Each structure stands twice: as structure tokens, then as C-alpha cells.
């Protein structure tokens, strides 16, 4: 059998332990070409540009 705790952890102790578990929103930047929000150092999902060059051909939703 595995050992069991002798006493219940208090709510304060539990909350202090979980203080770093919150979800963090990653820093988004604006695409210089289409002005959509995107993650840094990635290809823009809306226009397909990366560092000013067309890298990915993106199909529009109306044509798909």
C-alpha cells in the first residue's frame, strides 16, 4: 500500500501550491501585411507571410 497523508492540507497551502498553474496568454503580435494577430516567429495563418515573404499559400474559407 502507498502511504497516505496524516492530515488534510489547508486551503491556503493548496492555493499557494497552485499559484503558478494559471493559464498564460502568449504574446501575440500584429502581422505587418494583413494586420491580423499571430504568434511571433511563425507564419501568419491568415495571409501566409513570414518576414515579408509569401511562404504559404492560404485558401480562403469561401473557396474551400
PEFENRA-V150511 format. One record per pair of residues at least 4 apart in sequence whose C-alpha atoms are under 6 Angstrom apart, sorted by the first residue. I is the first residue (numbers start at 0). GAP is how many residues later the second one is. D is the distance in whole Angstrom. If there is no record, write none. Layout:
BEGIN
{{I	GAP	D} {I	GAP	D}}
END
This chain:
BEGIN
{{14	4	6} {27	9	6} {27	10	5} {27	11	5} {28	8	6} {28	9	6} {29	5	5} {29	6	6} {29	7	5} {30	4	5} {30	5	5} {42	5	6} {42	6	6} {42	7	5} {43	4	5} {43	5	6} {47	6	6} {47	7	6} {47	8	5} {47	9	6} {47	10	6} {48	4	5} {48	5	4} {48	6	6}}
END
